Amino acid sequence: MTTRHSFDESLVELQQQILRMGSLVENMISSSVESLARQDVKLAEKVIDMEKEIDLLEMEIEQRCLKLIATQQPLAKDLRRITAGFKIITDLERMADYSHDIAKVTIRLSGQPLIKPLIDIPRMSVLAQKMVKDALDAYVKEDVELAYQMCKDDDMVDQIYSQIFRELLTYMMEDPRTISQATYLLFVGRYIERIADHATNIGERVIYLVTGEKKELND
């Protein structure tokens, strides 16, 4: 019983580390898009610096997962719980990379008036952040229903991205001088769309954790 109690405590600590990493990633997503909308280079630089902490956390969590597998030799759901955590941090790290890339766009466009007020990109970002939060909540609560519901939000993110793509393409066709900036803004939209895809990946891992079944929810 003592060994099992210790193992359960280790699993809780693993979850807490993953949630901490997730919270940092949510902050990076929000701050990177805010830096772009406000053309705030200092905020963009803070986002870039935050990636170092994400990388350190990823390594720490990886080591914890490997140690638990090696020392506890977990089976069935316990093993799925650890491997899900191992994969979730990979998705979170990729989200951090995309946030870093958005911050770099802010710096690249520094000093250039935006060709249009940013409305849809922040709206898309808020939805992606909600997906990340819901995905992590589903992981901690082992809530399959929440995981499925969260994944449905990805369709809305894709719709907004398609709208952004069409609008920016129109700007480029009407005024070739906008091509460079519009292209960077398209990149940003694509980065956020990919963040939402990674949140969906986490939802899939939650479903596998609880049911043992692999579901493809990202068409």
N, C-alpha and C positions, 0 to 999 in steps of 0.2 A: 504493500500500500504506500509505503514511504517513497519507493522508487517511482510509482505511478504519479504520486502527488508532485514530486520533483519534475517529472516529465511534463505534466500539465502546466506547471508554473513556467517551464521553458517555452511551451507553446504560446502562452499568454504574452510572455516577453517578446517572442517573435512577432506576434500580431501588433504589439505596441510599437515596435521598431518600424514595421511596415506602414502603420498608420502615420507615424512621424514623417517617414519618407514621402508618403502620399500628401500630407499636409504641406510639405515644402514644395512639392511639385504643383499643387493647386495654386500656391502663392506665386510660383514662377510663371505659370500660365497667365494668371491675372495681371501680374506686374509687367510681363513682356508686352501684352496687348495694350495695357495702359500707357506704357512708355511710348509705344508707337502712336497711339491716338493723341497723346499730349506732346509728342516729339521731345521726350524727356530722356536725354542721353545718360544722365547720371543714374536714373532708375534702370535703364537698359544695362548699364555696367554692373549694377547690383545683381541683376538677374544672371548675368554671365558669371559673376563670382559665386553665386549660389550653387552652380553646377558642381563645384568642387566638393561641397558638403554632400550633395546627392551621390557622387561617386564614392565617397568614403563610406556612406551609409550602405550603399549597395554591396561593397566589399565585406563590411561587418555582417550584414544579414546573410550573405552567401556563406560565410564561414560558420555562422550559427546553424544554418540549415544543414551544411555538410557534417558538422559535429553531431547534431541530433541524429542524423541518419547513421553515422558511423558508431556512435556510442549506444544508441537506444534500439537500433534495428527495428524501426516501426513497421507495422503491417497495416493493410487495408486502409481505413479512413485516416488513421494517423499519418501514414505515409503520404496519402493524397494531400493532407493538410500542409505538410512540409513542402512537398514538391509544388503545390499551388503557390505557396509563398515565394518559393525560389523563382518561379516564372513571373509572378506579379511584379517583383522588383525589376525584372528585365523590361517589362512594359512601362513601369514608372520611369526608369532611366531613359527610355526612348522619348517619353513625353518631355522630360527635362531637356533632352537634346533639341527637340523642336522648339521649346520655349527659348532656349539659348539662341537658336537660329532666328527667331522673331526679334529678339533683342538686337542681334547683329544687323537686321534690316533697319531697325530704328536708327542705329548709328550710321548706317550707309546712307539713309535718307536725311540725315541731320542737315538743317539749313534749307531744305527744299519745302516750299509750301505744298501741302497735300492737294492732290488733284480733286479730291472730294472729301467731305466730312466722313469719318469712319463711323458707320452705323451698324452695318451688317456684320463686319468682322468682330466687333465687341459682342454683339448679340450671339454670334456663333461661339465665341470664346466662353461666354457665360454658360451656355448649354453644355459645352464640352467639360467645363469645370464641374457642373452638376453631375454629369455622367461619371466623372472620376470619383467624386464623393459618394455617389450612390453605389458604385461598383465596390468601393472599399467597405462601405456599410454592409453590403450584401456578403462580402467575404467574412467580416467579423461575426455577423449574425447568422451566417450560413443560410441566407434567405434566397432561395431559388426564384421566387416570384419577383422580388426586387431586381434580381439579376436580369430576368427576362424583360421587365418593364424598362430598366435602364437601357438595355440594348435597343429598344424601339426608338429611343431618342436619337440614335445614330442616323435614322432616316431624315429627321428634321435638319440635322447638321449637314447632311449631303445636299438637301434641298437648298439651304442657304448658300452653300458653296457654289452650287450650280448658278444661283442667282448672281452671286458676286462675279463669277467667271463671265457670264453674259454681259453684265454691266461694264466690267473693265475692258472687255473685248470691244465694246461699242466705243468707249473712250479712245482706245488705241486706233480704231479705224477712222474716227472723226478728227483726231489730232495726233499725228505721229510723234509730237514732242512729249506726249504722255507715256509712250511705250515703255521706257525704262522703269519709271516709278510704278506703272500699272503692273508690270511683270513682277516686281518685288512684292506688290500687294497680293498678286495671285499666289506667289510662293507662300505668303503668310496664311492665306485661306487654306492652301493645301496642307500646311503644317498643322493647323487646327483640326482639319478633317482627319489627319493621321492620328492626332491625339485622341480624338473620339474613337477611332478604330482600335486603339490600344486599350481604351476603357472597355470597349466591347470584348476584347480578348480576356480582360479580367472577369467580366461577367461569365464568359464561357468556362473559365477556370473554376469559378464558384459552383457552377452547375455540375462540373465534373467532380469537384470535391464532395458535394453532397450526395449526388446520385451515382457516381462512378461511370456516367455516360458522357461521351464527348459530343458536343453540339456545335455546329457551325452557325453562328448568329450574324456573321459579318459577310453579307453577300458581295 
